[in-house]
């Protein structure tokens, strides 16, 4: 391998077909560490003419008498490759408190003491690199392995998760990886609340269609409008006093400004700070001292009956469930796959308020929150609220989306970790660069990734971009409840 | 007939490891490296009588594509890869392009590139060996220098392949680059006669096409190719052999000057007397094959597929160094005056 040139913070390395380099490999040139982000042919002058001439008569119609030693070398020049490697930093000897010296990795580059002819270019051993980065990856780790000439296993360190984004185009493996991360968190006794808008997490507690798996006791699926518990699935019930009169009125199609709406508002205001339910509303509506107009009374009674029939409102044991799973670790999957957009909003707001209250009261220390396609059920201000306020009460959000452009800029400026899977669209890639965690050239490499391969960068990788291939999960139904046109 | 393996083994004698090698400079910007041509010793200058009664008889050519006839074309190239002690290291490659009858796609048989060492000490003996292998007789001529030896070695390979092609093909049109001069100093007088005789026996028509010639019109001293200058359509002028002033017996068959396409270049065409296809018809068939610049496409492909690109020359230099364990020497001038 030879160093061809340096272009800004890219090093161009020429290597022959016999030498092996792979996307994601880190190379050491002198004390400089660079990471391969693109592989291409060395574009020699005259190659086009050379190939055009060879194409005059097809290979299949050509017979050659040529000595093997000449044949081996002919066409080797046009197969020379160029690896574009992004400079990540340098290796320095650092004095330790104990008086010993340790080889460590430092970002930045203030000197460029390498020679094109003399500097040896070698692929950096990934174990050596991880040691310098203080990234521990034991042999028992099975979340992923690195993409490199000599791959090693890599586990996402759960203690370094903060504000996280898992993104990639549809089918790239992002949801699969999110589920694997969720199971890892359960193993680490962390509680994760998942807003599951597509019903993708509903089978996580199953080994197969008929058998629960080892995670079953830690997984609770909260399904709205469910009449009775069913396996790991329990009804999601919201206490009436946990939503606003406006939310209730909208839910039951009560037009703003009408006498019925006024009565609802009066009922709510009288009970500010108190617990109440549909029985209280029914009693309020039937009392002529509260509602004199008989038509309004009937309208209110009708709404109470509808709300009762929906099964969404009532006394809730959610606080106890959160506290319990917080102790053992587990997952609360909020099944939003079969509720109306309006109900989604109410449920999410209710859940977030609950988490916030529990965090503020220190009833829980910290929880992880998975938000699949958050834009479908959250306003921008709610997302920003999660980023700016809820993290201080111990809520660590992980956004999962196939279109990063749907998330507000604050997500990118405050992002701690990025797991990005394949994207082909330039616009989406450019959007990710806003995070500042990764440069555009490295993001371009994502176009070449295969399914379940990703680039991880942030606290979890000591800010060194690591190309990963997420491993397969056994004993868990990872698929959601999607239906096929033809079974 | 000598096997090709024998020719190859004579051409490619190995060098001893540690030999110092100074590669020729190669500019990748140049798509092809110019072949090394020695002094033209094939055919000397000669004059052609131009006392026509009514000017030269130019006949129009009606192109006819030889769809149902097999066409074969042979060409070769050589160049210097660099210098070794007392000699040069060269490369030789030859191509035989065939278009089978009633087919549109062509086949290529390519020989080499062979890495050839030519040193002052062994150039005569190696040339004699090769000459004997190709012609079966002792050489009565030795190329005057290293470059001419390399070029003549290429020439011998090409002659060998011409002979092999006329032996193997049947009822074909065989296009060769150069003239059919019989008694050139570099080859035995019997070679051309044998070639055309063997060709005729197999029903082949040999068409020898030269881009240049040393036959000059006696009075004007213009090249005979000027005979078709200014003519708008494809045409030819024949009967030139009888007008050659000296050593007519050195030429085989008839000599024509032909322009195969309206805007094409003029070429000298040598046709043996005993071709199975009449000459006028033969010229029409060649005209039917003519592509860019009026040159027959099969012959152009034979040339294009044997010439070496700058990239290939660099690769061959590497192959020479790696296979023979040569030690590379930088040019002294470049070291002294690097800028």
Interface residues (C-beta under 8 A of the other chain):
Chain A: X44 X45 X46 X47 X49 X50 X53 X56 X57 X58 X61 X62 X63 X64 X65 X66 X67 X69 X70 X72 X73 X74 X75 X76 X77 X78
Chain B: X4 X8 X12 X28 X29 X30 X31 X32 X97 X105 X106 X107 X108 X109 X110 X111 X112 X113 X114 X115 X301 X304 X305 X309 X310 X311 X312 X314 X315 X316 X318 X319 X322 X323
